[in-house]
């Protein structure tokens, strides 16, 4: 199983999910993607879109200021 860290705090929608989707595609099934996102649209939209694609949100928690950590487990295992 592989894990990846992706910081998209400097990106804006829709690029935040485009980059998330590419990172998820690169993972093996069951792999974990750790995201750093800003509060607001990315924090609202990325988990919802990932769930719609069958992935599992493991955690969403504040890191520092408006930055949040999201852990997504890739579907398939």
Secondary structure, 3 states (H helix, E strand, C coil): CCEEEEECCCCCCCHHHHHHHHHHHHCCCCCEEEEEEECCHHHHHHHHHHHHCCCEEEEEEEEECCEEEEEEECCCC
